[in-house]
Amino acid sequence: MINYAPFSRNRRFDARIPLEMYVSTYVRDQPQRALTLDISESGLYLNALPRDPHPPRTPIGLEIELPGFGETIWVAGETCRDTLEDYFYGFGVRFTDMALLHQRMLRAYCRGARRRAAWLRDN
């Protein structure tokens, strides 16, 4: 397992990639579906149905099926910011731990998405 604690002081050290897909979240042993808005190697932003806001640094578990990989990755994280609106509860998640294989898959996905975006921008 990789410990992401050294990065927890930075709000963001890498560029977010737009990504809309459903993920399963687990907060206080309660499962909930949420929709990602973006993702990076260090975290993601989610929209879920409105509920009581999570205190900062609330532990959260995530199941993410990265497009094109056909495998679910498991990630431990903590909430780092949130927005409560009429229809959505949006919150950022900073990754704190994941298996090395899942870290490599996430890094490969993010690098590939950035390359595709750069190619489309340049052509």
C-alpha positions as CSV (number, residue, x, y, z in Angstrom):
1,M,0.0,0.0,0.0
2,I,1.2,3.5,-0.8
3,N,0.8,6.2,1.8
4,Y,-0.3,9.5,0.3
5,A,0.2,11.5,3.6
6,P,3.1,13.6,2.3
7,F,0.7,15.1,-0.3
8,S,-2.1,15.7,2.2
9,R,-0.9,19.2,3.0
10,N,-1.2,20.3,-0.7
11,R,-4.6,21.1,-1.9
12,R,-3.7,19.8,-5.4
13,F,-0.3,18.9,-7.0
14,D,-1.6,17.6,-10.3
15,A,-4.1,18.7,-12.9
16,R,-7.6,17.3,-12.7
17,I,-9.1,15.4,-15.7
18,P,-12.8,15.8,-16.4
19,L,-14.5,12.4,-15.9
20,E,-18.2,11.7,-15.3
21,M,-18.9,8.2,-14.1
22,Y,-20.6,6.6,-11.1
23,V,-18.5,5.3,-8.2
24,S,-19.4,3.6,-5.0
25,T,-18.5,5.4,-1.8
26,Y,-18.4,4.2,1.8
27,V,-18.6,6.7,4.6
28,R,-19.0,5.5,8.2
29,D,-19.8,2.0,6.7
30,Q,-22.7,3.5,4.7
31,P,-22.6,2.8,0.9
32,Q,-23.7,5.5,-1.5
33,R,-23.4,6.1,-5.2
34,A,-21.9,9.3,-6.4
35,L,-20.9,10.9,-9.7
36,T,-17.3,12.0,-10.3
37,L,-16.7,15.4,-12.0
38,D,-12.9,15.1,-12.2
39,I,-10.1,12.9,-11.1
40,S,-6.3,13.0,-10.7
41,E,-3.6,10.9,-9.2
42,S,-4.2,12.5,-5.8
43,G,-8.0,12.8,-5.6
44,L,-11.3,13.5,-7.2
45,Y,-14.5,15.5,-6.8
46,L,-17.9,13.9,-6.4
47,N,-21.5,14.9,-6.5
48,A,-24.0,12.9,-4.4
49,L,-27.6,13.3,-3.2
50,P,-28.0,16.0,-0.6
51,R,-27.3,14.9,3.0
52,D,-25.6,16.2,6.1
53,P,-22.1,17.5,5.2
54,H,-19.1,15.4,6.2
55,P,-16.7,17.0,8.6
56,P,-13.3,17.7,7.0
57,R,-11.0,14.7,6.9
58,T,-13.8,12.2,7.2
59,P,-12.4,8.8,6.0
60,I,-14.0,7.5,2.9
61,G,-13.6,4.3,0.8
62,L,-14.1,4.3,-3.0
63,E,-14.6,1.7,-5.6
64,I,-13.7,3.1,-9.0
65,E,-13.8,1.3,-12.4
66,L,-11.5,3.3,-14.6
67,P,-12.6,3.5,-18.2
68,G,-10.7,1.1,-20.5
69,F,-9.2,-1.0,-17.7
70,G,-12.1,-3.4,-16.9
71,E,-11.0,-3.7,-13.2
72,T,-12.2,-2.0,-10.1
73,I,-9.7,-0.1,-8.0
74,W,-10.1,0.4,-4.3
75,V,-9.0,3.7,-2.8
76,A,-9.0,5.1,0.8
77,G,-9.3,8.8,1.1
78,E,-10.5,11.7,3.2
79,T,-12.9,14.5,2.5
80,C,-11.2,17.8,2.0
81,R,-13.9,20.4,0.9
82,D,-17.6,20.4,0.2
83,T,-20.5,22.3,-1.2
84,L,-24.1,21.8,-0.3
85,E,-26.6,22.8,-2.9
86,D,-30.3,22.2,-3.5
87,Y,-29.9,19.1,-5.6
88,F,-26.3,17.9,-5.0
89,Y,-23.8,17.5,-2.2
90,G,-20.4,18.0,-3.8
91,F,-17.2,17.1,-2.0
92,G,-13.5,16.7,-2.8
93,V,-11.7,13.5,-1.8
94,R,-7.9,13.4,-1.2
95,F,-6.5,9.9,-1.7
96,T,-4.6,8.6,1.3
97,D,-3.9,5.0,0.5
98,M,-4.3,2.4,-2.3
99,A,-2.6,-0.7,-3.6
100,L,0.5,-0.2,-5.7
101,L,-1.1,-1.9,-8.7
102,H,-4.2,0.4,-8.4
103,Q,-1.9,3.5,-8.1
104,R,-0.1,2.4,-11.4
105,M,-3.5,1.9,-13.1
106,L,-4.7,5.4,-12.0
107,R,-1.4,7.0,-13.1
108,A,-1.6,5.3,-16.5
109,Y,-5.3,6.4,-17.0
110,C,-4.5,10.0,-16.1
111,R,-1.4,10.2,-18.3
112,G,-3.3,8.7,-21.2
113,A,-6.2,11.1,-20.8
114,R,-3.8,14.1,-20.6
115,R,-2.0,12.9,-23.8
116,R,-5.3,12.5,-25.6
117,A,-6.4,16.0,-24.5
118,A,-3.1,17.5,-25.7
119,W,-3.3,15.7,-29.0
120,L,-6.8,16.9,-29.6
121,R,-5.9,20.5,-28.6
122,D,-2.9,20.5,-31.0
123,N,-4.7,18.9,-34.0
